[in-house]
Amino acid sequence: MPLVDPDSALAEAEATALAEIIEGRLVTPVYQQVVDLDSWQTVGFEALARGPEGSVLELPARMFAAAHRENRVAELDFVCQAAAIEGAIAAGLGRDVDLFINLEPLSDRADPPDFLLDAAEAAREQLRITVEITERELTARPAELIAMVQRLRERPNWGVALDDVGVESGSVGLIPLIEPDVIKLDMSLLHKPMNRERARTAHAVLAEAERTGTKVLAEGIETEAHLRDARALGAELGQGWFFGRPGPLLAGGGALGNTRRHSRVSPAERPGPETTPFEFLAERRETRRGSKPMLLQMSRALEHEALSQGTETVLISTFQDVRYFGEPTAAWYERLAAELTFVGAIATGLGGEPAPGVRGASIDAGTKLRTEWDVVVLAPHFAAAFASRECPPDPTQPHRMFDHIFTYDRDLVATVANLLVAHIAPRAGGG
């Protein structure tokens, strides 16, 4: 009796199930809330697809894996899109919230069926749709993706979200070409410890959000700690089991806005000499709260960015107290000073040259700047400032916490740099 290959038998069963799903349009949509992290108001729903309950293709990952194997991705995606739109219309979602739907780029190359065209036409009158495109597709086929985004933007009430940002580190440089309405941070930025690569991604996203007003959405929020870190990373929106698992659609909430900021500092707004970087920026940017380990990686990423910008770069940091300017930090800043045009360090008890080439300044223990940890980088083609103020000790937190602000606005960064330079005395001989 011939043996049956179990893998072959499973693949055949999945191919049969897939054909039934596509031909019978047997996909069931479920929806997960997108929440404003300040108001906790529901501002959108992401539509997720499920195969027939109890079938071999109930889970979406398995369903789409079978579709890839059978070369039927576009057909399955059309069914999923239509199900998501029709389900939202049936629930009376309306235009006061966004419906997030996933789109496989392969689908854009095929002609949509009539049932999807009918759903899209109905959506034109009744919904606001944000199409999610994965970050991996941005690096795999950028030209095709940009053309697809342009076509999507021609549709009234349709927007674009870039999904899974943080998985492919090289793709962040392409974000300005897409100009997404929403950037969705991959859950790895919350579920894994912050490292330099993830910190560089976070900086790139924050800079784009500040420049364009795009919304930042953190995925995978499951705990209070995830929520805290999402806010620390600048996310305004959140999604995850902390707010609710995918399920039937319940309409409600408010629309996503897109507020752009103009931040040029006029002469009348120039801060006085006693103003600290945190005070100055807190009047112009929203403050976040984050832990020392996370912010340390973010600040280190700025220092490394300064090193990569070349000799014309200025780097100035505050350290609160000399004990935070230990031997490893001194050695690192000595290296920075050897490469950059000006490197400054400010803290209580710090000498005039705390490391070779580093311009030091000591401040009184009672000054407001003593409570701050700041890093400012100013280069010909790059500008960034991190300003933070230590929070009172909290026994519920395992690490020191800081209220903080990141900005990449050149005018604001230059103003902050001037505030700090004013504390550094000139070298003997005027150098």
FINUDREN-562231 format. One record per residue (C-alpha): z, y, x; residue number from 1; residue in three letters. Coordinates in nm, 4 decimals, m for minus. Example, Ala and Ser with C-alpha at 12.3 -4.5 7.8 and 13.67 -1.06 7.14 Angstrom:
# FINUDREN-562231
ATOM|z|y|x|i|aa
ATOM|0.7800|m0.4500|1.2300|1|ALA
ATOM|0.7140|m0.1060|1.3670|2|SER
***
This chain:
# FINUDREN-562231
ATOM|z|y|x|i|aa
ATOM|0.0000|0.0000|0.0000|1|MET
ATOM|m0.1051|0.3328|0.1615|2|PRO
ATOM|0.1696|0.5807|0.2405|3|LEU
ATOM|0.1670|0.9185|0.0664|4|VAL
ATOM|0.2143|1.2222|0.2906|5|ASP
ATOM|0.5028|1.4142|0.1236|6|PRO
ATOM|0.3808|1.7458|0.2618|7|ASP
ATOM|0.0336|1.6851|0.1256|8|SER
ATOM|0.1721|1.5796|m0.2110|9|ALA
ATOM|0.3892|1.8936|m0.2298|10|LEU
ATOM|0.0982|2.1188|m0.1341|11|ALA
ATOM|m0.1136|1.9588|m0.4072|12|GLU
ATOM|0.1650|2.0060|m0.6624|13|ALA
ATOM|0.2029|2.3697|m0.5623|14|GLU
ATOM|m0.1726|2.4289|m0.5824|15|ALA
ATOM|m0.1741|2.2892|m0.9359|16|THR
ATOM|0.1280|2.4972|m1.0356|17|ALA
ATOM|m0.0293|2.8087|m0.8833|18|LEU
ATOM|m0.3493|2.7601|m1.0824|19|ALA
ATOM|m0.1455|2.7293|m1.4027|20|GLU
ATOM|0.0521|3.0453|m1.3196|21|ILE
ATOM|m0.2599|3.2517|m1.2507|22|ILE
ATOM|m0.4677|3.1254|m1.5397|23|GLU
ATOM|m0.1802|3.1407|m1.7881|24|GLY
ATOM|m0.0293|3.4607|m1.6462|25|ARG
ATOM|0.3048|3.2810|m1.6315|26|LEU
ATOM|0.4834|3.5314|m1.4046|27|VAL
ATOM|0.8099|3.6765|m1.5354|28|THR
ATOM|0.9131|4.0198|m1.4056|29|PRO
ATOM|1.2740|4.1025|m1.3216|30|VAL
ATOM|1.3917|4.4477|m1.2220|31|TYR
ATOM|1.6470|4.5780|m0.9742|32|GLN
ATOM|1.8029|4.9232|m0.9935|33|GLN
ATOM|1.7313|5.2037|m0.7488|34|VAL
ATOM|2.0351|5.4316|m0.7442|35|VAL
ATOM|2.1000|5.7878|m0.6321|36|ASP
ATOM|2.3828|5.7493|m0.3794|37|LEU
ATOM|2.5449|6.0804|m0.4705|38|ASP
ATOM|2.5405|6.0677|m0.8494|39|SER
ATOM|2.5154|5.6873|m0.8856|40|TRP
ATOM|2.2509|5.7548|m1.1465|41|GLN
ATOM|1.9721|5.4990|m1.1841|42|THR
ATOM|1.6505|5.6715|m1.0779|43|VAL
ATOM|1.4158|5.3749|m1.0617|44|GLY
ATOM|1.3619|5.0020|m1.0861|45|PHE
ATOM|1.1814|4.7696|m0.8490|46|GLU
ATOM|0.9820|4.4989|m1.0249|47|ALA
ATOM|1.0123|4.1533|m0.8706|48|LEU
ATOM|0.8132|3.8445|m0.9716|49|ALA
ATOM|0.9439|3.5018|m1.0667|50|ARG
ATOM|0.7444|3.1889|m1.1360|51|GLY
ATOM|0.8170|2.9568|m1.4307|52|PRO
ATOM|1.1866|2.8667|m1.4373|53|GLU
ATOM|1.2550|2.5261|m1.2844|54|GLY
ATOM|0.9041|2.4911|m1.1406|55|SER
ATOM|0.8188|2.4297|m0.7745|56|VAL
ATOM|0.6984|2.7915|m0.7530|57|LEU
ATOM|0.9834|2.9707|m0.9257|58|GLU
ATOM|1.0794|3.1653|m0.6115|59|LEU
ATOM|0.8377|3.4479|m0.5173|60|PRO
ATOM|0.8264|3.3660|m0.1449|61|ALA
ATOM|0.7143|3.0131|m0.2180|62|ARG
ATOM|0.4710|3.1291|m0.4861|63|MET
ATOM|0.2985|3.3739|m0.2510|64|PHE
ATOM|0.3014|3.1244|0.0366|65|ALA
ATOM|0.1065|2.8867|m0.1862|66|ALA
ATOM|m0.1296|3.1694|m0.2820|67|ALA
ATOM|m0.1990|3.2452|0.0846|68|HIS
ATOM|m0.2642|2.8795|0.1530|69|ARG
ATOM|m0.5023|2.8543|m0.1441|70|GLU
ATOM|m0.6675|3.1917|m0.0737|71|ASN
ATOM|m0.5603|3.3255|m0.4143|72|ARG
ATOM|m0.3309|3.6126|m0.3098|73|VAL
ATOM|m0.5253|3.8842|m0.4913|74|ALA
ATOM|m0.5374|3.6842|m0.8146|75|GLU
ATOM|m0.1624|3.6213|m0.8097|76|LEU
ATOM|m0.0892|3.9815|m0.7178|77|ASP
ATOM|m0.2954|4.1072|m1.0118|78|PHE
ATOM|m0.0886|3.8900|m1.2466|79|VAL
ATOM|0.2375|4.0204|m1.0939|80|CYS
ATOM|0.1307|4.3853|m1.1173|81|GLN
ATOM|0.0291|4.3509|m1.4796|82|ALA
ATOM|0.3510|4.1693|m1.5696|83|ALA
ATOM|0.5612|4.4425|m1.4059|84|ALA
ATOM|0.3791|4.7239|m1.5859|85|ILE
ATOM|0.3679|4.5513|m1.9237|86|GLU
ATOM|0.7378|4.4624|m1.9011|87|GLY
ATOM|0.8301|4.8215|m1.8208|88|ALA
ATOM|0.6243|4.9577|m2.1088|89|ILE
ATOM|0.7724|4.7035|m2.3494|90|ALA
ATOM|1.1232|4.8134|m2.2443|91|ALA
ATOM|1.0329|5.1780|m2.3057|92|GLY
ATOM|1.0946|5.2811|m1.9459|93|LEU
ATOM|0.9160|5.6159|m1.9686|94|GLY
ATOM|0.8530|5.8727|m1.6975|95|ARG
ATOM|1.2107|5.9796|m1.6331|96|ASP
ATOM|1.2492|5.7017|m1.3759|97|VAL
ATOM|1.0170|5.5426|m1.1196|98|ASP
ATOM|0.8794|5.1912|m1.1474|99|LEU
ATOM|0.8430|5.0416|m0.7990|100|PHE
ATOM|0.5823|4.7670|m0.7769|101|ILE
ATOM|0.4753|4.5686|m0.4717|102|ASN
ATOM|0.1092|4.5609|m0.3815|103|LEU
ATOM|m0.0569|4.3136|m0.1473|104|GLU
ATOM|m0.3214|4.5001|0.0593|105|PRO
ATOM|m0.5559|4.2028|0.0152|106|LEU
ATOM|m0.5674|4.2872|m0.3553|107|SER
ATOM|m0.7298|4.6210|m0.2833|108|ASP
ATOM|m1.0441|4.4436|m0.1637|109|ARG
ATOM|m1.0996|4.2568|m0.4918|110|ALA
ATOM|m1.2076|4.3800|m0.8341|111|ASP
ATOM|m0.9085|4.3865|m1.0716|112|PRO
ATOM|m0.9351|4.1881|m1.3939|113|PRO
ATOM|m0.9544|4.3540|m1.7344|114|ASP
ATOM|m0.5897|4.2796|m1.8186|115|PHE
ATOM|m0.4730|4.4758|m1.5132|116|LEU
ATOM|m0.7095|4.7640|m1.5873|117|LEU
ATOM|m0.5693|4.7780|m1.9396|118|ASP
ATOM|m0.2122|4.7791|m1.8054|119|ALA
ATOM|m0.2943|5.0533|m1.5544|120|ALA
ATOM|m0.4502|5.2653|m1.8282|121|GLU
ATOM|m0.1393|5.2274|m2.0426|122|ALA
ATOM|0.0762|5.3149|m1.7424|123|ALA
ATOM|m0.1200|5.6366|m1.6941|124|ARG
ATOM|0.0209|5.7646|m2.0221|125|GLU
ATOM|0.3708|5.6184|m2.0109|126|GLN
ATOM|0.5021|5.5473|m1.6586|127|LEU
ATOM|0.5619|5.6890|m1.3131|128|ARG
ATOM|0.4679|5.4206|m1.0615|129|ILE
ATOM|0.5539|5.4005|m0.6926|130|THR
ATOM|0.3549|5.1368|m0.5056|131|VAL
ATOM|0.5384|4.9641|m0.2202|132|GLU
ATOM|0.3449|4.8827|0.0964|133|ILE
ATOM|0.5105|4.6828|0.3722|134|THR
ATOM|0.5553|4.8243|0.7201|135|GLU
ATOM|0.3947|4.5172|0.8806|136|ARG
ATOM|0.0670|4.5961|0.7042|137|GLU
ATOM|0.0754|4.9458|0.8484|138|LEU
ATOM|0.0487|4.8111|1.2030|139|THR
ATOM|m0.1849|4.5251|1.1121|140|ALA
ATOM|m0.4568|4.7275|0.9350|141|ARG
ATOM|m0.3789|5.1008|0.9477|142|PRO
ATOM|m0.7276|5.2311|0.8631|143|ALA
ATOM|m0.7591|5.0139|0.5529|144|GLU
ATOM|m0.4089|5.0988|0.4430|145|LEU
ATOM|m0.4577|5.4737|0.4788|146|ILE
ATOM|m0.7781|5.4518|0.2720|147|ALA
ATOM|m0.5933|5.2534|0.0063|148|MET
ATOM|m0.3131|5.5105|m0.0056|149|VAL
ATOM|m0.5660|5.7871|m0.0565|150|GLN
ATOM|m0.7111|5.5982|m0.3545|151|ARG
ATOM|m0.3649|5.5426|m0.5008|152|LEU
ATOM|m0.2817|5.9107|m0.4779|153|ARG
ATOM|m0.5848|5.9928|m0.6906|154|GLU
ATOM|m0.4122|5.8254|m0.9861|155|ARG
ATOM|m0.1902|6.0587|m1.1933|156|PRO
ATOM|0.1829|5.9805|m1.1681|157|ASN
ATOM|0.1410|5.7267|m0.8868|158|TRP
ATOM|0.3291|5.7514|m0.5578|159|GLY
ATOM|0.3657|5.5457|m0.2404|160|VAL
ATOM|0.6692|5.3867|m0.0753|161|ALA
ATOM|0.6703|5.2365|0.2730|162|LEU
ATOM|0.8786|4.9183|0.2579|163|ASP
ATOM|1.0773|4.7231|0.5211|164|ASP
ATOM|1.0873|5.0105|0.7713|165|VAL
ATOM|1.2761|4.8921|1.0766|166|GLY
ATOM|1.1135|4.5501|1.1073|167|VAL
ATOM|0.8191|4.6671|1.3198|168|GLU
ATOM|0.9519|4.9304|1.5579|169|SER
ATOM|0.6057|5.0485|1.6632|170|GLY
ATOM|0.4997|5.1436|1.3112|171|SER
ATOM|0.7272|5.4482|1.2761|172|VAL
ATOM|0.4758|5.6571|1.4685|173|GLY
ATOM|0.2226|5.5952|1.1916|174|LEU
ATOM|0.4502|5.7101|0.9075|175|ILE
ATOM|0.3162|6.0713|0.9087|176|PRO
ATOM|m0.0354|5.9343|0.8462|177|LEU
ATOM|0.0797|5.7644|0.5250|178|ILE
ATOM|0.3089|6.0501|0.4138|179|GLU
ATOM|0.5062|5.8215|0.1819|180|PRO
ATOM|0.7030|5.9599|m0.1083|181|ASP
ATOM|0.9812|5.7098|m0.0316|182|VAL
ATOM|1.0747|5.5348|0.2940|183|ILE
ATOM|1.2673|5.2114|0.2360|184|LYS
ATOM|1.4938|5.1141|0.5238|185|LEU
ATOM|1.4934|4.7409|0.5850|186|ASP
ATOM|1.8279|4.5754|0.5180|187|MET
ATOM|1.8582|4.4819|0.8871|188|SER
ATOM|1.9628|4.8410|0.9580|189|LEU
ATOM|2.2737|4.7787|0.7453|190|LEU
ATOM|2.3318|4.4080|0.8037|191|HIS
ATOM|2.3030|4.4093|1.1839|192|LYS
ATOM|2.4965|4.6182|1.4393|193|PRO
ATOM|2.3248|4.9390|1.5366|194|MET
ATOM|2.1357|4.9100|1.8655|195|ASN
ATOM|1.9030|5.1435|2.0505|196|ARG
ATOM|1.5844|5.0168|1.8870|197|GLU
ATOM|1.7254|5.0480|1.5361|198|ARG
ATOM|1.8660|5.3901|1.6277|199|ALA
ATOM|1.5181|5.5084|1.7350|200|ARG
ATOM|1.3819|5.3923|1.3999|201|THR
ATOM|1.6578|5.5777|1.2161|202|ALA
ATOM|1.5838|5.8986|1.4091|203|HIS
ATOM|1.2122|5.8732|1.3290|204|ALA
ATOM|1.2840|5.8271|0.9584|205|VAL
ATOM|1.5367|6.1123|0.9478|206|LEU
ATOM|1.2913|6.3441|1.1215|207|ALA
ATOM|1.0145|6.2589|0.8755|208|GLU
ATOM|1.2493|6.3069|0.5809|209|ALA
ATOM|1.3573|6.6469|0.7092|210|GLU
ATOM|0.9986|6.7532|0.7795|211|ARG
ATOM|0.8407|6.6463|0.4517|212|THR
ATOM|1.1210|6.5976|0.1997|213|GLY
ATOM|1.0395|6.2288|0.1533|214|THR
ATOM|1.3237|6.0249|0.0034|215|LYS
ATOM|1.5036|5.7648|0.2163|216|VAL
ATOM|1.6095|5.4468|0.0352|217|LEU
ATOM|1.8411|5.1877|0.1927|218|ALA
ATOM|1.7814|4.8277|0.0899|219|GLU
ATOM|2.0349|4.5460|0.0915|220|GLY
ATOM|2.3482|4.7412|m0.0032|221|ILE
ATOM|2.5966|4.4673|m0.0890|222|GLU
ATOM|2.9370|4.6049|0.0179|223|THR
ATOM|3.1305|4.9294|0.0491|224|GLU
ATOM|3.0634|4.9169|0.4245|225|ALA
ATOM|2.6874|4.8914|0.3623|226|HIS
ATOM|2.7088|5.1889|0.1265|227|LEU
ATOM|2.8959|5.3932|0.3884|228|ARG
ATOM|2.6426|5.3076|0.6591|229|ASP
ATOM|2.3486|5.3818|0.4284|230|ALA
ATOM|2.4838|5.7295|0.3705|231|ARG
ATOM|2.5485|5.7717|0.7425|232|ALA
ATOM|2.1822|5.6907|0.8068|233|LEU
ATOM|2.0743|5.9670|0.5717|234|GLY
ATOM|1.9748|5.7525|0.2735|235|ALA
ATOM|1.9727|5.9382|m0.0566|236|GLU
ATOM|1.8792|5.6307|m0.2595|237|LEU
ATOM|2.0069|5.2740|m0.2506|238|GLY
ATOM|1.9262|4.9285|m0.3759|239|GLN
ATOM|2.1124|4.5987|m0.3551|240|GLY
ATOM|2.3606|4.3620|m0.5149|241|TRP
ATOM|2.6361|4.6238|m0.4882|242|PHE
ATOM|2.4649|4.8002|m0.7801|243|PHE
ATOM|2.3337|4.4937|m0.9594|244|GLY
ATOM|2.1153|4.1881|m0.9178|245|ARG
ATOM|1.7585|4.1674|m1.0503|246|PRO
ATOM|1.7440|4.1042|m1.4225|247|GLY
ATOM|1.5986|4.2254|m1.7514|248|PRO
ATOM|1.4969|4.5892|m1.7581|249|LEU
ATOM|1.7385|4.8473|m1.8939|250|LEU
ATOM|1.5775|5.1894|m1.9014|251|ALA
ATOM|1.7604|5.5089|m1.8139|252|GLY
ATOM|1.8315|5.7518|m1.5337|253|GLY
ATOM|1.6522|6.0521|m1.3920|254|GLY
ATOM|1.3322|6.1228|m1.2042|255|ALA
ATOM|1.2973|6.1275|m0.8285|256|LEU
ATOM|1.2554|6.4793|m0.6943|257|GLY
ATOM|1.0995|6.5910|m0.3674|258|ASN
ATOM|1.2685|6.9033|m0.2353|259|THR
ATOM|1.1305|7.0601|0.0809|260|ARG
ATOM|1.3540|7.2808|0.2902|261|ARG
ATOM|1.2609|7.5935|0.4811|262|HIS
ATOM|1.5118|7.6441|0.7590|263|SER
ATOM|1.3908|7.9112|1.0005|264|ARG
ATOM|1.6914|8.1103|1.1171|265|VAL
ATOM|1.6460|8.4830|1.0673|266|SER
ATOM|1.8202|8.7318|1.2985|267|PRO
ATOM|2.0613|8.8183|1.0186|268|ALA
ATOM|2.1628|8.4530|0.9957|269|GLU
ATOM|2.2348|8.4062|1.3649|270|ARG
ATOM|2.5850|8.2630|1.3979|271|PRO
ATOM|2.8646|8.4374|1.5786|272|GLY
ATOM|2.9876|8.3141|1.9165|273|PRO
ATOM|3.2872|8.1319|1.7642|274|GLU
ATOM|3.0693|7.9263|1.5297|275|THR
ATOM|3.0430|7.5612|1.6241|276|THR
ATOM|2.7250|7.3488|1.5968|277|PRO
ATOM|2.8738|7.1462|1.3121|278|PHE
ATOM|2.9760|7.4576|1.1171|279|GLU
ATOM|2.6331|7.6132|1.1624|280|PHE
ATOM|2.4378|7.3044|1.0581|281|LEU
ATOM|2.6719|7.2117|0.7722|282|ALA
ATOM|2.5629|7.5302|0.5946|283|GLU
ATOM|2.1997|7.4161|0.6107|284|ARG
ATOM|2.2025|7.0385|0.6016|285|ARG
ATOM|2.3924|6.7738|0.4102|286|GLU
ATOM|2.6745|6.6088|0.6033|287|THR
ATOM|2.7133|6.2307|0.6223|288|ARG
ATOM|3.0030|6.0126|0.7338|289|ARG
ATOM|2.9599|5.7354|0.9898|290|GLY
ATOM|3.1513|5.5164|1.2315|291|SER
ATOM|3.1788|5.5713|1.6062|292|LYS
ATOM|2.9828|5.2528|1.7009|293|PRO
ATOM|2.6851|5.3454|1.4832|294|MET
ATOM|2.6785|5.7085|1.5915|295|LEU
ATOM|2.7187|5.6135|1.9572|296|LEU
ATOM|2.3910|5.4218|1.9436|297|GLN
ATOM|2.2240|5.7114|1.7619|298|MET
ATOM|2.3440|5.9615|2.0228|299|SER
ATOM|2.2390|5.7329|2.3103|300|ARG
ATOM|1.8934|5.7100|2.1598|301|ALA
ATOM|1.8692|6.0901|2.1763|302|LEU
ATOM|1.9770|6.0891|2.5415|303|GLU
ATOM|1.7110|5.8313|2.6253|304|HIS
ATOM|1.4557|6.0348|2.4335|305|GLU
ATOM|1.5501|6.3353|2.6476|306|ALA
ATOM|1.4825|6.1298|2.9585|307|LEU
ATOM|1.1392|6.0313|2.8306|308|SER
ATOM|1.0401|6.3913|2.7517|309|GLN
ATOM|1.0115|6.4982|3.1144|310|GLY
ATOM|1.1634|6.7477|3.3537|311|THR
ATOM|1.1378|7.0505|3.1220|312|GLU
ATOM|1.3972|6.9070|2.8844|313|THR
ATOM|1.7409|7.0548|2.8120|314|VAL
ATOM|2.0303|6.8248|2.7163|315|LEU
ATOM|2.3765|6.9547|2.6260|316|ILE
ATOM|2.6611|6.7426|2.4886|317|SER
ATOM|3.0202|6.7911|2.3851|318|THR
ATOM|3.2767|6.5142|2.4376|319|PHE
ATOM|3.5945|6.6502|2.2770|320|GLN
ATOM|3.8161|6.5497|2.5732|321|ASP
ATOM|3.7595|6.4595|2.9385|322|VAL
ATOM|3.8784|6.1026|2.8723|323|ARG
ATOM|3.5555|6.0406|2.6818|324|TYR
ATOM|3.3577|6.1417|2.9912|325|PHE
ATOM|3.4483|5.8318|3.1914|326|GLY
ATOM|3.2796|5.6816|3.4963|327|GLU
ATOM|2.9929|5.5079|3.3088|328|PRO
ATOM|2.9146|5.8283|3.1192|329|THR
ATOM|2.9380|6.0367|3.4354|330|ALA
ATOM|2.6954|5.8030|3.6141|331|ALA
ATOM|2.4521|5.8151|3.3226|332|TRP
ATOM|2.4663|6.1945|3.3027|333|TYR
ATOM|2.4164|6.2182|3.6776|334|GLU
ATOM|2.0910|6.0268|3.6312|335|ARG
ATOM|1.9916|6.2556|3.3443|336|LEU
ATOM|2.0649|6.5638|3.5526|337|ALA
ATOM|1.8455|6.4338|3.8333|338|ALA
ATOM|1.5493|6.4126|3.5947|339|GLU
ATOM|1.5940|6.7046|3.3536|340|LEU
ATOM|1.5875|7.0787|3.4004|341|THR
ATOM|1.9352|7.1393|3.2534|342|PHE
ATOM|2.2122|6.8977|3.1575|343|VAL
ATOM|2.5428|7.0302|3.0259|344|GLY
ATOM|2.8707|6.8672|2.9281|345|ALA
ATOM|3.1598|7.0343|2.7432|346|ILE
ATOM|3.5121|6.9008|2.6816|347|ALA
ATOM|3.8745|6.9892|2.7362|348|THR
ATOM|3.9828|6.9231|3.0948|349|GLY
ATOM|3.6266|6.8952|3.2252|350|LEU
ATOM|3.5362|7.0563|3.5572|351|GLY
ATOM|3.2468|7.2855|3.6380|352|GLY
ATOM|3.0440|6.9923|3.7746|353|GLU
ATOM|3.1831|6.6712|3.6198|354|PRO
ATOM|2.8996|6.4712|3.7759|355|ALA
ATOM|2.6429|6.5688|4.0405|356|PRO
ATOM|2.3942|6.8097|3.8873|357|GLY
ATOM|2.5744|6.8294|3.5498|358|VAL
ATOM|2.6812|7.1756|3.4360|359|ARG
ATOM|3.0329|7.1384|3.2961|360|GLY
ATOM|3.2590|7.3555|3.0855|361|ALA
ATOM|3.6210|7.3123|2.9836|362|SER
ATOM|3.7378|7.4349|2.6453|363|ILE
ATOM|4.0886|7.4952|2.5167|364|ASP
ATOM|4.2511|7.2111|2.3239|365|ALA
ATOM|4.3062|7.4411|2.0263|366|GLY
ATOM|3.9464|7.5529|1.9813|367|THR
ATOM|3.7354|7.4305|1.6892|368|LYS
ATOM|3.4763|7.2850|1.9266|369|LEU
ATOM|3.7422|7.0440|2.0537|370|ARG
ATOM|3.7051|6.8388|1.7329|371|THR
ATOM|3.3287|6.8007|1.7723|372|GLU
ATOM|3.0977|6.5470|1.9309|373|TRP
ATOM|2.7515|6.7017|1.9697|374|ASP
ATOM|2.4260|6.6119|2.1451|375|VAL
ATOM|2.1356|6.8569|2.1665|376|VAL
ATOM|1.7908|6.7825|2.3104|377|VAL
ATOM|1.5326|7.0588|2.3450|378|LEU
ATOM|1.1943|6.9829|2.5050|379|ALA
ATOM|0.8516|7.1496|2.4807|380|PRO
ATOM|0.7318|6.8967|2.2205|381|HIS
ATOM|1.0575|6.7532|2.0854|382|PHE
ATOM|1.3810|6.8894|1.9435|383|ALA
ATOM|1.6852|6.7151|1.7962|384|ALA
ATOM|2.0518|6.7904|1.7419|385|ALA
ATOM|2.3410|6.5678|1.6464|386|PHE
ATOM|2.6562|6.7526|1.5436|387|ALA
ATOM|2.9718|6.5817|1.4240|388|SER
ATOM|3.3352|6.6497|1.3535|389|ARG
ATOM|3.6010|6.3796|1.3742|390|GLU
ATOM|3.7673|6.2846|1.0467|391|CYS
ATOM|4.1430|6.2401|1.0094|392|PRO
ATOM|4.2557|5.8850|1.0979|393|PRO
ATOM|4.1957|5.6392|0.8144|394|ASP
ATOM|4.3937|5.3119|0.8344|395|PRO
ATOM|4.1350|5.1426|0.6094|396|THR
ATOM|3.8590|5.1953|0.8682|397|GLN
ATOM|3.8354|4.9816|1.1841|398|PRO
ATOM|3.6695|5.2626|1.3847|399|HIS
ATOM|3.6954|5.6374|1.4295|400|ARG
ATOM|3.4907|5.8155|1.1633|401|MET
ATOM|3.2853|6.1327|1.1965|402|PHE
ATOM|3.1231|6.3661|0.9468|403|ASP
ATOM|2.7866|6.4344|1.1028|404|HIS
ATOM|2.4436|6.5928|1.0740|405|ILE
ATOM|2.1102|6.5176|1.2404|406|PHE
ATOM|1.8330|6.7761|1.2490|407|THR
ATOM|1.4925|6.7837|1.4160|408|TYR
ATOM|1.4066|7.1373|1.3080|409|ASP
ATOM|1.3196|7.3257|1.6258|410|ARG
ATOM|1.4652|7.6595|1.5133|411|ASP
ATOM|1.7969|7.5021|1.4168|412|LEU
ATOM|1.8128|7.2960|1.7357|413|VAL
ATOM|1.7437|7.6005|1.9510|414|ALA
ATOM|2.0214|7.7937|1.7759|415|THR
ATOM|2.2678|7.5096|1.8326|416|VAL
ATOM|2.1646|7.4889|2.1980|417|ALA
ATOM|2.2387|7.8603|2.2372|418|ASN
ATOM|2.5824|7.8138|2.0831|419|LEU
ATOM|2.6679|7.5504|2.3441|420|LEU
ATOM|2.5078|7.7197|2.6445|421|VAL
ATOM|2.7335|8.0184|2.5802|422|ALA
ATOM|3.0310|7.8032|2.6884|423|HIS
ATOM|2.8808|7.7120|3.0259|424|ILE
ATOM|2.9497|7.9602|3.3045|425|ALA
ATOM|2.6719|8.0467|3.5502|426|PRO
ATOM|2.6762|7.8800|3.8876|427|ARG
ATOM|2.7840|8.0762|4.1887|428|ALA
ATOM|2.4880|8.2783|4.3060|429|GLY
ATOM|2.3503|8.3092|3.9535|430|GLY
ATOM|2.1900|7.9619|3.9310|431|GLY
***
